[in-house]
Amino acid sequence: MTAPIQAALDGSVPAPALNYHSWCDLVRPAFVAAAASGQRFTTYEIAADNDLPEPPRPRADWGNFTQALVRDGLLEHCGFDRSSRPTGEHSAVSVWRGTRAAQAGRAA
């Protein structure tokens, strides 16, 4: 039995928490579209541009997700840049682009 979700002090009800696999299914289409574009990007840029939710465990799940996309032949690493995430303190982050297969629509 699950516990009832308690409303916040302002009366709003928080969205139910996603598990990792549900979160991946939700955010993957935005990354497939970004890979097909052929443009370079960071995960934060795609998340911010598409208003994607944070994963259940942000420190691990973003990396696990992008590595799954690499294994699926969708993304390739193409360098590093400074983070544009407000809480990222301009740390180094990976830059990605879609593989030729993803750009041609053969990987998804």
C-alpha positions in Angstrom: 0.0 0.0 0.0 1.4 3.4 -0.9 1.2 6.4 1.4 -1.0 9.3 0.3 0.7 12.3 -1.2 0.5 15.3 1.1 -0.1 18.7 -0.4 2.5 21.4 0.1 1.8 24.4 2.3 0.7 26.5 -0.6 -1.9 23.8 -1.5 -0.1 22.4 -4.6 0.3 18.7 -5.0 3.7 17.5 -6.1 3.9 15.4 -9.2 4.3 11.7 -8.6 7.9 10.5 -8.6 9.0 8.7 -11.8 11.2 5.6 -11.7 14.3 5.5 -13.8 12.8 3.5 -16.7 9.7 5.6 -16.9 11.8 8.8 -16.9 14.0 7.4 -19.7 10.9 6.7 -21.8 9.7 10.2 -21.2 12.9 12.0 -22.1 14.3 9.8 -24.9 12.2 11.4 -27.8 13.8 14.8 -27.2 17.3 13.2 -27.4 16.4 11.2 -30.5 15.3 14.5 -32.2 18.5 16.3 -31.0 20.6 13.4 -32.4 18.8 13.6 -35.8 19.5 17.3 -36.0 23.3 16.7 -36.3 24.0 19.7 -33.9 26.3 19.5 -30.9 24.6 19.7 -27.5 24.9 19.0 -23.8 22.3 17.0 -21.9 21.3 20.1 -19.9 20.7 22.1 -23.1 18.2 19.5 -24.3 16.6 19.1 -20.9 16.2 22.9 -20.6 15.0 23.5 -24.2 12.4 20.7 -23.9 11.4 21.4 -20.2 12.3 17.8 -19.3 12.0 16.6 -15.7 15.0 15.7 -13.6 15.6 12.0 -13.2 15.1 10.2 -9.8 18.9 10.3 -9.1 20.3 13.2 -11.2 23.9 12.7 -10.3 23.9 9.2 -11.7 21.0 9.0 -14.1 21.9 11.6 -16.7 25.2 9.8 -17.3 23.6 6.4 -17.3 21.0 7.6 -19.8 23.5 9.2 -22.2 25.7 6.1 -22.1 22.7 4.0 -23.0 22.1 6.2 -26.0 25.8 5.7 -27.0 25.4 1.9 -26.7 22.2 2.1 -28.8 24.3 3.8 -31.6 22.4 7.1 -31.2 25.0 9.5 -29.8 28.7 10.0 -30.0 31.0 12.0 -27.7 32.5 15.0 -29.5 34.2 17.1 -26.8 33.8 19.0 -23.6 32.4 22.4 -22.8 31.5 24.4 -19.6 28.2 23.7 -18.0 25.4 26.2 -18.6 23.4 24.6 -15.8 22.8 27.3 -13.1 24.0 25.0 -10.4 26.9 23.6 -12.4 29.5 26.2 -11.5 30.8 26.1 -15.1 32.3 22.6 -14.6 33.3 20.6 -17.6 30.5 18.6 -19.2 30.4 16.2 -22.2 29.2 17.5 -25.6 27.3 15.0 -27.8 26.0 14.8 -31.3 24.0 12.2 -33.2 25.8 9.5 -35.0 25.5 9.3 -38.8 23.0 6.6 -38.4 20.9 8.8 -36.1 21.1 11.7 -38.5 20.0 9.5 -41.3 17.1 8.1 -39.2 18.5 4.6 -39.0 19.0 4.6 -35.2 16.4 5.5 -32.6 
